Amino acid sequence: MSEVFPPELTDRIIGCIDPCERKTLCLCSLVSRKWLPASRHALFQYILINKATTFDLLVTRVLHSESARPWLAVVRMLIIVESSSEIWYSPSEGHAITSKCTRGTDDVARTKTVSAACRLFLYQFSGYLPELSRLYLSGINWQLYATPHSSEPLLLSQFPALRSLTLINCRLPSLHFLRRALVALPRLRNLLLSLVTWPRPGPLHTMKPVHACPLTRPELQSLRIGPHFSQAPMSSTPRVSSNGFLPWLSGTLSRHSLLFLDVGEIWAVEDATDFLDFVELVSPNLMQLTIPVMHEAPLASLRRLEELYIKMYRATSWAALCAQLRKLQCPLVRLKIGPVPSSEYMEWAPMRDTETGFDEPDFEGLDGVLINLQTLKEVTIVVSVPETYEDTGVLVSSVESRLSKLHQHGVQLGVILDRHHKRPSEYRMVDLQ
């Protein structure tokens, strides 16, 4: 077959295979010697470590192999996931603990977990991944081990091409650890933090930086902060605090470079001051913003914003939302609002608190406010519905008739269905993780 098709064609076909299709790529590598280089190149584009044994094999068969080690230079994305245990914060003990391990009891006593492998990875693979651009860490718990050396986060500087960093459900040893890690990445542009915790810093570490000093890295372009971003234990009512992070980030180059900001998942804010101050600081340069409904939101300071997504997690009225939207003085092109419960959803899952419903008459007030935004081209309403809801186009027709001025003006109106298979009362804390 390799004689029938030229290598350029087979390499192109293999390059079109999704790197996640590991089995397919492995089979391609066994077809012939001429298929092996392209198959290996695709296989090494993406590496997933979700078991300690996977890390051991990567070290022994790739890193310590003279023939296989050069292929590390093509790695673009690395995912390290601790999926063998459920990690959460213990209010009584005051530190992170593990439970519900899926492996045998003998393995639990061993120190060689994925979290340990993640720390070893920074030491052993420094300098061998020159093209690594995306790093995804989930469930990694630094608090289970001895306090790391102060130079450990600086090892990230040995991955010079890293542009995107995602931390989900991670327990960091300190805020200082996170700060040094971000400063060590010269090309970092995208950062996502969700379910990330660290011990509360002392008063000297939470002082706001002096902006007269030279600004340092990171120079972020995109920042997304997810729920439970705090030092406090998770409870039935999630609390969120920047825990010293946003005041520090305000004194970096990110205050001028940030273009995309998403704090929409922060719907129960413990200390809203840090978040509001940061949004106002970076608002003149923002082009895309996702934010919850807050009366103090600095929408008037937005100058370049083109996309706005307002999350309606808190009970509010359409009149209050219209009052916020009147503050906009930016060339807004796309607006998204939601999730808003439909009448079917409110019958299926009655709420304790009064929520702003999709069918309330004050919804029409948006028409008179948004028609004044001359650059607006698209308005999307996210509507919560039960999973069994049948979409017959009624919601879209309702939006077009109730926002008639926008519809006649040529603004594209749409509806996104946010389907729920569980009622809010049926969710447990483990579901949120």
N, C-alpha and C positions, 0 to 999 in steps of 0.2 A: 504493500500500500504506500509505503514511503517513496517507492519509485514512480508510482502513478501521480501522486500529488507532490508538488515542490515543497520544500521545507518552509518557505515563506507563507504558503497557504495554510499548512497544518499549524504553524506557530500562531497565525492569526486566529484560527478557529479555537485553539486551546486558550488563547488570551481572552476570548469572549466568555469563557466559563466562569461562573461566579466563584470567587475564592472560597466561599463557604461550602461549596460542593466538594468536600474533601475526598469522598469515595470516588467520584467521577474522575477527579484529577489523578488520584492514585492509579486508577485503571488505565488512564491515558499514559502514565509514565511506564507502564508495563508492556505497551504495544510494541515499541521498538526503541533502539538507542537514539534514533533521530527525534523521537517524541519526548525523550527524557528531559533535555534542558528546558524546553518551554513548559513542561508539566511541573518541574521543580520550581521554576520561576514563579508560576501561579500559586503553587502550594506555599511558598515562603512569603507571599505577599501578606498573608494574614496568619497569625499564630494565636491559638487559644490555649491557655493554661488554666484548667479547672480541677486538676488533681496534682498531688505532690509527685506521683509517678510520672506524669507528663513532663514536669520540670526536670526530673532526673534523666529521662530519656533525651530531652533537649540538650542537656549538658554533656552526657556521655557520648551520644551518637552524632551530635552536630557541633557543639562548641569544641569538643576535644578531638574532633576528626579533621585531619588536614584537608580532606577532599570535600567535606560537607560544610565546613566553617565559612568559606567564601559566600555561600548562599545567604548567610545572615545579612549581607549587604543589600538585599532586595526587600527586606521586611519593611512594610509600610504601616501595618496596624498590629498592635499587641493588646490582647484582652486577658486579664488575670482575674478570675472569679473564684471566690471562696464560697462554694455551693454545698459543702459538706456539713455545715452547721448553721444554725440561726443565731445571729449575734444581736443582742439588745442591751439596754442599759438597766442595771439593777438599782432601783431607788434605795433599797435597804443597805446594800453593800457599797454603793457609790462607785462602782467601776463596771466595765464591760465584762459580760460573762457569756459563755456559750452553752447551748443545749440542743436537744433533738438532733444529735449527730446521726447521720445515715450509715456511717461505717461501723465496724465492730468495735467493741470496748477496748480491745488491744490497740487499735489504731488511734483511739482517742488519747491514750496516754503518751503517744509519740509526739515529739515536738515538730516533726516534719509535716506541717500543714501548708496549705496554699499561701497563707499569710506569711509564714516563714520563708517559703519559696520566693515570694515577692521581694522580700528584703535581700535574699541572696542574689536574686536576679540583678538588682541594681549594682551589686559588687562584681559579679562574674561576667556580665554582658556589657559593661561599660566600654565604649569604644568600638563595639562590634556591630552596632546597628546605626550606621550613619544616615540611613534614609527613613528611619522610623518617624512618622508624622502624626500618628494617633495612638494614644495610650488610654486604656479603659481599665479602671480598677474598681472592683465591686466586692464588698464584704471583707475587705482587708482590715485587720485589727492590729495596729501597732501597740495597743495598750495591753495585750496579752504577754508581752515580752519585756525585757529590760529596756530602760530608756536608751534610745539609739544615740550613737555618737553625733555630735553637732555637725559633723561633715557628711553624714549620710544623705541628707536631701540634696547636697551639692553634687552628688553623683549624677543627678539628672542632667547636669551640664555636658555630660559625655554623650548625650543624645541631641546633637545640635539641630536636627531637622524637625524636632517635635513641635507641632503647631496646635494640637488639640489634646486637652487633658480632661478626662471625665472621672470623677470620684463619686461613687454611689454606695451608701451604707458603709462608710469607712470610719474607723475610730483612730484619729490621729493622736500622737503623744502630746502635742502642744500647738498653739497658734504659731509659735516661732518656727516649728518644723514646716508648716505649710508656707509661711512667708519665705523661708530660705529656698524651698523647693521651687516656688514660682519665680523668684529672682534668678535662680540658676538656669532657667530656660530662656535663651536669648530670642527664640523665634516663636514663643507661645503667643497665640492669638485667640484661641477659643477655650473657655473654661466652663465646666458644668459641675456644680456641687449640689448634691442631694442626699439627705440623710447623713450628713457629715457632722461629726462631733469631735470635740477636744475639751480638755479640762479648762475651766474658767481661768483666763489669764489674770495676773495681778494688776494693780492700778497703774504701775509703770508701763505695762505692755499695752494698756488700753488708751493711753494718751493719744490724742489726735496729733498727727505729724505737723511739723512746721513747714508750710508750703514754700517758704523762702529757700529751703534747702534744695539742692539739685534733685530732680525727679529721677526715680530708678525704675527698673523693670518690676512687673510685667507690663507690656504694652498691648493690652487686650483689645480686641475688636468685638468680641462676643462674650457675654457673661450670662449664665443662667443659674439661678439659685432656686433649688427645689425645697420641698417641705422638710420640717424637722431639722432645719439648719441651725443647731443650737448646742449648748453644753448641757442643757437640762434633760432629765429623763423623759422619755416619751410616755405620754399618758393618753387618756381617752380624748382629751382636748389638746391637740398638738400646739405647742408653743414655739415661737420662732424668735431668734435673736441673732444678730450678726456677730456677737461675741468678740468684738474687737477687730473683725476682719475688714468690714467696709470702711471704718475710719482709717485703717492702714492703707487700704487700696486707694483711698482718696488722695493719698500723697504720692502716688506712682504715676507713670506715664499713661496709665489707663484713663485717667480723668480727662484727657484730651483725645485719646484714640478710640474710645468705646463707641461703637456704632449700633450694636444690637444688645438690648438688655431685656431679660425675662425674669421678673420677680412675681409672676402671676400666681404661682402656687402658694405664696405667703398670704394665707387668708386668716391666720390667727396670730397677729404680730405681738410679741412680748415687748419689744422696744422699737416702736415705729420710727423713732427719731433718726436712728442710723440709716434706715432705708430711705426715708424721705429726703434727708440731707444728701445722700449719695445720688439719688435720682435727680435732684435739682442741680447738683454739681455737674453731672455729665449730660444733662438734658440739652444744652445748646448744640451738641454734635450728634445726638441720637437720630438714627434713621428708622429704627424699628423698636417698639416698646410693647411689652406685655406687663400689665400691672393690675392689681385688684382694685375694686371700687373703694376709694378712700377720699374723704372730703378734703384732706390736706394735700392731695396729689398735685405736684407742681406742673400741671398741664400748660399753664400760661408761659412757662419758660422754654417750651419746646419750639425750636426754630426750623429744624431741617427734617422733622419727622414725616415719614411717608406711610408707615404702617403702624397701626395702633390696635392692640387687642386688650379689651377691658374684661377682666374676669369678675363675674358677679357671684362671688361666693357668700358675701355677707348680705343680710337682708337690707334692701334699700328700695327706693321708689324710682320710677322712671323720671319723675320730676327732678329728683336729686341728681340723677345721671345727666339729664339735659343741662342742669346748671353747671356741671363739670365740663361738659362738651363745649359750652359757650366760651370757655376760656381758651380754646384752641386758636392759635395764630400761626399755624404751620401749613405747609403744602401737603396736607394729608391726602393720600390716594386711596388707601384701603383701610377699612374699619371693620373690626370683628367684635361682637358683643356676646357674652354668654359665660357659662351655660344658664339658660333660662328655662325653668320647668314649664312644660305644657300642661294643659288641663288634664290630659290622660295620665301624665306622670304624677300630678298632685293627687289624683284619685287613687292611683296605684300605691303611692308612697306618701301618705299625709305627713306634713312637716310640723314640728312643734312651733317653730318660729314662722313669722309671716315672711314669705318670700315674694319677690317680684315675679309675677307670672307672665307668661307670654300673652295671655288673653286679656290682660288688664287694659282698660280704656286709655290710660295715660301713655300707652305705647306710641300712640299717634303723635305725641309731642316731639318725638325724635324727628319727624318729618320737617317741622318748622325750624329746627335747630340745624340739622345737617344740610339743608338746602342752601345755607349760607356759606358752606365750605366749597368754594369754586373749583378746587382741584380734585374733589372726591369723585372716584370712579367706581368704587365697589363697596358694598355694605353686606356683611354676612352675619346672620344671627345663629348662634349655637343653641339648639333647643334640646332639652333633656326629655327623653321618651322611654317607656318600657321597652324591653327587648322585643316583645311581641307586637309592637306598634307597626301597622301597615302603612307604608308611605304611598299616599295616593296623590301627592302634589298639593294637598289642601294648605299646608303650612306656607309653601312658597306663594301660592295665590293670595293667602291672607296677608303676607308681608307686602306684596305688590299693591294690594288695595289699600292697606293702612298707611303705607308710605308712598302715597300716590304722587306727590310732588317730585320725589326723587326718581320714581319710576318714569314719569313723563319727561324728566330732565335727562334721561338716558343713563342714569346710574344703575349699574348691575346689582341686582338684589338676589341674595341666595340664603339658603338654610342648610346648616349641617346638623344632622341628627346625632345626638350623643346618647347612644343606647345603653341602658342599664339592665344587667341581668340580676342584680341584687338591690334590695331596698337599703337605704343608708343604715338602718338599724341592724341589718344582717352582716355588716362588715365588722371584722375583728381587726385588732392592731396588726396581726401578721399579714392581713391582706394589704394594708397600707405599705408594707415593706416590699 
